[in-house]
Amino acid sequence: MSLKRHFELLAAYNQWMNVKVYEAAGRLTPEELEKDRGAFFSSILGTLNHVIVGDTIWLKRFATHPPCFASLRDVASLPNPSSLDQIVFSKFASLSEHRFWLDQQIINWAGKLSDSDLDSVLSYTSTKGVPSSKRFSSLVTHFFNHQTHHRGQASTLLSQAGLEIGITDLLVLIPEEAGV
């Protein structure tokens, strides 16, 4: 599988998992969503907001990569998050609406990537102001891994709140292939 196809699969997985997480979280009261559960970003709402913040930061960086600018134009126009723990959306309905919009942006962007785009280097500045230049494909891998990591935290918090989200394995979305 090419890197491009791999990232398209991860974009689809991201969307599929977010639907599951958000459907479960949507069954909680605002108080339950905001309850400090001792997680790194405190609450379910805080954790889900952090994923939005992380996605926004990385997608805005990716939008500076010339082959990505057109497909990420709408994301590039979003305000810059002020901190990694910023509550961008305090109301779950607004958070959910933005998440589903952002996931569609990610799917569209991944579909427009090429293997040559992925083999280039992206220079960016970290949130702490440190300049860095890294292989674009490695940064895209980090982008999807970051989502998976924090969704895992959110699924644990949802489980502790008595809600299950069901199967979470990427394996479910990997297409079958003819055996040798």
Residue, then its C-alpha position, 0 to 999 in steps of 0.5 A: m500500500s502506498l503512503k498516500r493510500h495508507f494516509e487515506l485509510l487513517a483519515a477514514y479511520n479517524q472519521w469512523m472513530n470520531v463518530k463512535v466517540y462523539e455518539a457516545a459522548g453525546r449521551l452524557t450531560p454537560e456536567e458529565l462531559e465537563k467533570d474532572r476525571g483526572a485525565f491529562f486534559s481533565s475531562i472528556l470535553g477537555t480531551l476532545n477539545h485538545v484533539i481539535v486543537g492539535d489537529t488545527i495546529w498541524l493542519k495549519r502547518f500542513a497548509t503551508h506546504p505548497p501542494c496542500f494549500a488549496s485543500l486546506r484553505d478553509v482550515a488555514s483560515l481558522p484562528n490559531p489555538s492559544s494553548l494545547d488545553q484551550i477549550v475551543f468549544s464549550k458546548f458539545a453540539s458546537l464541538s461535534e459539528h466542528r469535529f465532523w467538518l474537520d474530519q471531512q477536511i482531513i479526508n479531502w486533504a488526504g485524498k489529494l496528497s501524492d507520494s512525492d508530496l509526502d517525501s518532501v520536508l516541511s519546515y515549521t515552528s513548534t508551539k514553543g517557538v522552536p524551528s524544525s524541518k522534518r519529512f512530511s510523511s513522518l509528520v503526517t504519521h504523527f498527526f494521525n498517531h496523536q489523534t489515536h492516542h487521545r481518542g484512546q484516552a477519551s474512550t477510557l474516560l467514556s468507559q469509566a462514565g459507563l459508555e462503551i464505543g464498541i470496536t476500535d481496531l483499525l483492522v476493521l477498515i483494512p481491506e481484504e486482499a487476495g492471498v498468495 
